[in-house]
Amino acid sequence: MPTRSRGSRHRHRKETATALKRLAALDDNQRKRLAFALDTVFGIHDLPYRLLAECNAALAEDYLQARGYAQVEADA
């Protein structure tokens, strides 16, 4: 694997910090829309879960169940 130069690492960290700030600034509707696009267009499942969890924990759990990553607990 090629190593990155010091300037390249610095630029990557700065871009990552900028992206995280932008994600933090999204409102709930924007998070839900981004989660939908990441899932349906790009097939990404971990970030949509995190975005949905920031909006609503139950919605995020429903997402995991719909994706088959979590089992539905049977009522006793």
WOKAPE-V720049 format. One record per backbone hydrogen bond with DSSP energy under -0.5 kcal/mol. CO is the residue of the C=O (numbers start at 1). NH is the residue of the N-H. Records with the same first field share a line. If there is no record, write none. Layout:
CO: NH + NH
This chain:
5: 9
6: 10
7: 11
8: 12
9: 13
10: 14
11: 15
12: 16
13: 17
14: 18
15: 19
16: 20
17: 21
18: 22
19: 23
20: 24
21: 25
23: 26
27: 31
28: 32
29: 33
30: 34
31: 35
32: 36
33: 37
34: 38
35: 39
36: 40
37: 41 + 42
38: 44
39: 43
45: 49
46: 50
47: 51
48: 52
49: 53
50: 54
51: 55
52: 55 + 56
56: 60
57: 61
58: 62
59: 63
60: 64
61: 65
62: 66
63: 67
64: 68 + 69 + 70
65: 68
